[in-house]
Amino acid sequence: MFGVWYPSNLAKFDLATQFGPAGMALDYVRDTAQRSVLFWDVMRKRGNQYRLSSEAMAPHVLSFTPEILLDGRTLERPVNYALVRIVPPKGVEIDETRRPFVVVDPRAGHGPGIGGFKADSEIGVALAAGHPCYFIGFLPEPVKGQTIEDIALAEAIFLEKVIALHPDADAKPCVIGNCQAGWAVMMLAAVRPELFGSIIIAGAPLSYWAGERGKYPMRYTGGLLGGSWLTALAGDLGHGKFDGAWLVQNFENQNPANTLWSKQYNPLFQDRYRGTALSRLRAMVGQPRQPQCRGNPVHRRRAFRRQQSRRRPYRDFEGRSHRSQEHPRARRRLLLQRRQHHPARPGARLDHRSL
């Protein structure tokens, strides 16, 4: 059907030349249609991935090989948590005399394994330094009747197991808790401080007024709506289950612009709109338009040198003068191109933060 409306040589057909200003508008509409097809194709894939993940019994995103040591469902007070040992990657040597590291997976609406889904994470850094690493994860569905106290008791049993496995270690385990796991670790440390060597918590403020003034909405919603009554109400509405989606909604509310717009058009993930999707798009609506070349390479290099000469120099700590280097291509907007997308270079910026 699309082949009738859009011939295969559509990319060679210059609408602006044939129809003037009206052709430019038609070219814009064509480009918008092509981008829309690719965007909604990505949204379709995202939905399919979510359904496949929700149907799995233990869907996790750990980038390391786990080895189950204790299953919380077999304890006297069963819970949906488990203790796993992180198998060192090939070429990594572990020193059993060093203190073990235990990373507690946060359960704040995330999927299981979010605490170690990157190779360059707390687990990866600890393994590279030669420390034994363990991971306390969870299953999506809770055991019927389990409570926060049951989970704390299970985590205490897990830490006792880690300590027993390393009697010659130079110190007690270093326990890392991110987000919700940081609060769980602090509650357990208040009851069983002898199980901990050191504690690292990240993104787990111990007061609702923590954070930058005027920036984080939870600083104000926590003060106005804080307390156990709202959690109890949400649990009652869920027939005894508190849906983690409410916690994720708090993250989304921190930056609504990113939730509704920015993250779908993140320049570091432009390759999602390219690759194999282009072959299907060409068969449907013709060739995605190429970026317009403004001048030959010699003229572009001269323009770049003129632009750099107009930049104000700055001095470093040793007093040497420099000029900031910024290639004009860095500000080129996203265009659907024939060539493949190259990964971001070191020093790329996302949301005004250095990666």
C-alpha positions as CSV (number, residue, x, y, z in Angstrom):
1,M,0.0,0.0,0.0
2,F,2.8,2.4,0.9
3,G,4.6,1.5,-2.3
4,V,1.8,3.0,-4.3
5,W,1.9,6.3,-2.4
6,Y,5.7,6.5,-2.1
7,P,7.7,5.2,-5.0
8,S,11.1,3.7,-4.5
9,N,12.9,6.7,-6.0
10,L,11.3,9.1,-3.6
11,A,14.6,10.0,-2.1
12,K,15.8,11.3,-5.5
13,F,12.6,13.4,-6.0
14,D,13.3,16.9,-4.8
15,L,10.0,18.3,-3.6
16,A,11.4,21.8,-3.0
17,T,12.6,22.1,-6.6
18,Q,9.3,20.8,-8.1
19,F,6.8,22.7,-5.9
20,G,8.8,25.6,-4.2
21,P,7.7,26.5,-0.7
22,A,4.9,24.0,-0.8
23,G,7.4,21.3,-1.6
24,M,9.5,22.2,1.4
25,A,6.4,21.8,3.6
26,L,5.7,18.4,2.0
27,D,9.3,17.4,2.6
28,Y,8.9,18.3,6.2
29,V,5.8,16.2,6.4
30,R,7.5,13.3,4.8
31,D,10.4,13.5,7.2
32,T,8.0,13.7,10.2
33,A,6.2,10.5,9.0
34,Q,9.4,8.6,8.7
35,R,10.6,9.6,12.1
36,S,7.2,8.8,13.6
37,V,7.2,5.3,12.2
38,L,10.7,4.6,13.7
39,F,9.7,6.1,17.1
40,W,6.5,4.0,17.5
41,D,8.4,0.9,16.4
42,V,10.8,1.5,19.3
43,M,7.8,2.0,21.6
44,R,6.4,-1.3,20.3
45,K,9.6,-3.1,21.1
46,R,9.7,-1.6,24.6
47,G,6.2,-2.9,25.3
48,N,7.1,-6.4,24.1
49,Q,10.2,-6.5,26.2
50,Y,8.2,-5.5,29.3
51,R,5.7,-8.3,28.7
52,L,8.4,-10.9,28.2
53,S,10.2,-9.7,31.4
54,S,7.0,-9.8,33.5
55,E,6.2,-13.3,32.3
56,A,9.5,-14.7,33.5
57,M,9.8,-16.1,37.0
58,A,13.1,-14.5,37.9
59,P,13.8,-11.8,35.4
60,H,17.0,-10.0,36.3
61,V,19.4,-7.7,34.5
62,L,22.6,-8.7,36.3
63,S,25.6,-8.5,34.0
64,F,27.5,-11.1,36.1
65,T,27.0,-14.8,36.6
66,P,25.2,-15.5,39.9
67,E,25.5,-18.7,42.0
68,I,22.6,-19.2,44.5
69,L,23.7,-19.9,48.0
70,L,20.5,-19.4,50.1
71,D,16.9,-19.2,48.9
72,G,14.8,-17.0,51.2
73,R,11.7,-19.1,50.4
74,T,13.2,-22.0,52.3
75,L,13.7,-20.1,55.6
76,E,11.5,-20.5,58.7
77,R,9.9,-17.2,57.8
78,P,10.0,-17.3,54.0
79,V,10.6,-14.3,51.9
80,N,11.2,-13.7,48.2
81,Y,14.8,-12.8,48.6
82,A,18.0,-14.9,47.9
83,L,21.7,-14.7,48.5
84,V,23.9,-15.3,45.5
85,R,27.6,-15.4,45.0
86,I,29.0,-13.4,42.0
87,V,31.2,-15.7,39.9
88,P,34.3,-13.7,39.0
89,P,34.7,-13.0,35.3
90,K,37.5,-14.7,33.4
91,G,40.9,-13.2,34.2
92,V,39.8,-11.8,37.6
93,E,41.6,-13.2,40.7
94,I,39.9,-13.1,44.1
95,D,41.8,-12.8,47.4
96,E,39.9,-14.7,50.0
97,T,41.6,-12.8,52.8
98,R,40.1,-9.5,51.8
99,R,36.8,-8.4,53.2
100,P,33.7,-9.5,51.2
101,F,31.4,-7.0,49.6
102,V,27.6,-7.5,49.7
103,V,25.4,-5.5,47.4
104,V,21.7,-5.4,48.4
105,D,19.4,-5.0,45.4
106,P,17.0,-2.0,45.9
107,R,13.3,-2.8,45.7
108,A,11.8,0.6,44.8
109,G,9.8,-0.4,41.8
110,H,12.9,-1.5,39.8
111,G,13.3,-4.8,38.2
112,P,15.5,-7.5,39.9
113,G,19.2,-7.1,39.4
114,I,19.3,-3.3,38.9
115,G,22.0,-3.1,41.5
116,G,24.5,-4.9,39.2
117,F,23.3,-4.4,35.7
118,K,26.5,-2.7,34.6
119,A,29.9,-4.2,34.4
120,D,31.4,-1.0,35.7
121,S,29.4,-0.9,38.9
122,E,30.0,-1.5,42.6
123,I,30.3,-5.2,41.9
124,G,32.6,-4.8,39.0
125,V,34.9,-2.4,40.9
126,A,35.1,-4.7,44.0
127,L,35.8,-7.7,41.8
128,A,38.6,-5.9,40.0
129,A,40.1,-5.0,43.4
130,G,40.1,-8.7,44.4
131,H,37.3,-8.7,46.9
132,P,34.7,-11.6,47.0
133,C,31.3,-10.3,46.0
134,Y,27.8,-11.4,47.0
135,F,24.4,-10.1,45.9
136,I,21.1,-10.1,47.8
137,G,18.3,-10.1,45.2
138,F,14.6,-10.7,45.1
139,L,11.8,-12.2,43.0
140,P,9.0,-10.0,41.6
141,E,6.2,-11.7,43.5
142,P,6.4,-11.6,47.3
143,V,5.7,-14.7,49.5
144,K,2.2,-14.5,50.9
145,G,2.3,-12.9,54.4
146,Q,5.9,-11.7,54.4
147,T,6.6,-8.5,56.1
148,I,9.5,-6.0,56.3
149,E,10.6,-7.6,59.5
150,D,10.8,-11.0,57.8
151,I,13.0,-9.5,55.1
152,A,15.3,-7.9,57.6
153,L,15.7,-11.3,59.4
154,A,16.4,-13.0,56.1
155,E,19.1,-10.4,55.3
156,A,20.7,-11.0,58.7
157,I,20.9,-14.7,57.9
158,F,22.5,-14.0,54.6
159,L,25.2,-11.8,56.2
160,E,25.9,-14.6,58.7
161,K,26.4,-17.0,55.8
162,V,28.8,-14.6,54.1
163,I,30.8,-14.2,57.4
164,A,30.9,-18.0,57.9
165,L,32.3,-18.4,54.3
166,H,35.2,-16.0,55.0
167,P,36.6,-16.8,58.4
168,D,40.1,-15.5,57.4
169,A,38.9,-12.2,56.0
170,D,40.6,-9.1,57.3
171,A,37.3,-7.4,58.2
172,K,33.5,-7.9,58.4
173,P,31.6,-7.5,55.1
174,C,31.2,-4.2,53.5
175,V,27.5,-3.8,52.7
176,I,26.3,-1.5,49.9
177,G,22.7,-0.3,49.7
178,N,21.4,1.8,46.9
179,C,18.1,3.7,47.1
180,Q,15.5,1.6,49.1
181,A,18.2,-0.9,49.9
182,G,20.1,1.8,51.8
183,W,17.2,2.2,54.2
184,A,16.8,-1.5,54.6
185,V,20.5,-1.8,55.4
186,M,20.4,1.0,58.0
187,M,17.4,-0.6,59.7
188,L,19.2,-3.9,60.0
189,A,22.4,-2.3,61.1
190,A,20.5,-0.6,64.0
191,V,19.3,-4.0,65.2
192,R,22.4,-6.2,64.3
193,P,25.4,-3.9,64.2
194,E,27.8,-6.8,64.7
195,L,27.2,-8.1,61.2
196,F,28.6,-5.1,59.4
197,G,32.2,-4.0,58.8
198,S,31.3,-0.9,56.9
199,I,28.2,0.4,55.2
200,I,27.9,2.4,52.0
201,I,24.5,3.9,51.2
202,A,23.8,5.8,48.0
203,G,20.6,7.7,47.1
204,A,19.1,6.9,50.4
205,P,18.5,10.1,52.4
206,L,17.7,9.5,56.0
207,S,15.5,12.6,56.2
208,Y,12.8,13.7,53.9
209,W,14.1,17.3,53.7
210,A,17.4,16.1,52.2
211,G,18.3,17.3,48.7
212,E,18.6,20.5,46.8
213,R,16.1,23.2,47.8
214,G,13.4,23.9,45.2
215,K,14.5,21.0,42.9
216,Y,13.3,17.7,44.2
217,P,9.5,17.4,44.6
218,M,9.8,14.5,47.1
219,R,11.3,17.0,49.6
220,Y,7.9,18.6,49.7
221,T,5.6,15.7,49.1
222,G,7.4,13.8,51.8
223,G,6.7,16.5,54.3
224,L,3.1,17.0,53.3
225,L,2.1,13.3,52.7
226,G,4.8,11.5,54.7
227,G,4.1,8.9,57.2
228,S,2.8,5.3,57.2
229,W,-0.8,6.1,56.5
230,L,-0.3,6.6,52.7
231,T,1.7,3.4,52.4
232,A,-0.9,1.5,54.3
233,L,-3.7,2.9,52.2
234,A,-1.9,1.9,49.0
235,G,-1.4,-1.6,50.3
236,D,-5.0,-1.9,51.3
237,L,-6.1,-0.8,47.8
238,G,-3.8,-3.5,46.4
239,H,-5.5,-6.2,48.5
240,G,-2.4,-6.6,50.7
241,K,0.2,-5.8,48.1
242,F,2.0,-2.5,47.7
243,D,2.6,-1.9,44.0
244,G,6.1,-0.7,43.3
245,A,4.8,1.4,40.4
246,W,3.9,4.0,43.0
247,L,7.6,4.3,44.0
248,V,8.7,4.5,40.3
249,Q,6.2,7.3,39.9
250,N,8.1,9.3,42.5
251,F,11.2,9.0,40.4
252,E,9.3,10.1,37.3
253,N,7.9,13.1,39.1
254,Q,11.4,14.4,39.9
255,N,11.8,15.4,36.3
256,P,8.5,15.3,34.3
257,A,10.1,16.9,31.3
258,N,12.6,14.0,31.1
259,T,9.7,11.5,31.6
260,L,7.5,12.9,28.9
261,W,10.0,14.0,26.4
262,S,13.7,14.0,26.9
263,K,14.5,10.4,27.5
264,Q,12.8,9.3,24.3
265,Y,15.1,11.6,22.3
266,N,18.3,11.1,24.3
267,P,21.2,11.8,21.8
268,L,23.2,8.9,23.3
269,F,20.6,6.4,22.1
270,Q,20.0,7.6,18.6
271,D,21.0,4.2,17.2
272,R,17.7,2.9,18.4
273,Y,16.1,4.8,15.5
274,R,18.5,3.4,13.0
275,G,20.0,0.1,12.1
276,T,17.7,-2.7,10.9
277,A,14.6,-0.5,11.2
278,L,15.7,1.5,8.2
279,S,15.5,-1.4,5.9
280,R,11.9,-1.9,6.7
281,L,11.2,1.8,6.6
282,R,12.7,2.1,3.1
283,A,10.4,-0.6,1.9
284,M,7.4,1.3,3.2
285,V,8.1,5.0,2.7
286,G,11.2,5.2,0.6
287,Q,14.7,6.5,1.5
288,P,15.1,8.6,4.7
289,R,16.4,12.0,3.6
290,Q,20.1,12.7,3.8
291,P,21.6,15.7,5.7
292,Q,22.2,18.7,3.5
293,C,25.9,19.4,2.8
294,R,26.8,23.0,3.4
295,G,29.9,23.7,1.4
296,N,32.8,21.5,0.6
297,P,35.2,20.1,3.3
298,V,37.8,22.8,2.7
299,H,35.2,25.6,3.4
300,R,34.0,23.8,6.5
301,R,37.5,23.5,7.9
302,R,38.1,27.2,7.2
303,A,34.9,28.2,8.9
304,F,35.8,26.0,11.9
305,R,39.2,27.8,12.2
306,R,37.5,31.2,12.0
307,Q,35.1,30.1,14.7
308,Q,37.9,28.9,17.0
309,S,39.8,32.2,16.4
310,R,36.9,34.2,17.8
311,R,36.6,32.1,20.9
312,R,37.9,33.8,24.1
313,P,41.0,32.1,25.5
314,Y,41.1,30.8,29.0
315,R,44.0,30.1,31.4
316,D,44.6,26.8,33.3
317,F,46.1,26.5,36.8
318,E,49.6,26.9,35.5
319,G,48.8,30.1,33.6
320,R,49.0,28.7,30.1
321,S,46.5,30.1,27.6
322,H,44.1,27.8,25.8
323,R,41.1,28.0,23.5
324,S,38.1,25.8,24.0
325,Q,37.7,23.2,21.2
326,E,34.2,22.4,20.1
327,H,33.5,20.9,16.7
328,P,30.5,22.5,14.9
329,R,29.2,19.0,14.2
330,A,28.5,18.6,18.0
331,R,25.5,20.8,17.6
332,R,24.1,19.2,14.5
333,R,20.5,18.0,15.1
334,L,19.6,14.4,14.7
335,L,19.0,13.4,11.0
336,L,18.2,9.9,9.7
337,Q,21.4,9.1,7.9
338,R,22.6,6.1,5.8
339,R,25.8,5.6,7.8
340,Q,25.7,3.8,11.1
341,H,25.7,5.6,14.4
342,H,29.0,5.8,16.2
343,P,29.1,5.4,20.0
344,A,29.5,8.5,22.1
345,R,33.0,9.7,22.7
346,P,34.5,10.0,26.2
347,G,33.4,13.3,27.8
348,A,29.9,13.2,26.2
349,R,27.4,15.1,28.2
350,L,23.9,14.0,29.2
351,D,21.6,16.3,31.1
352,H,24.5,18.6,31.8
353,R,26.4,15.9,33.7
354,S,29.8,14.5,32.6
355,L,29.6,10.8,31.9
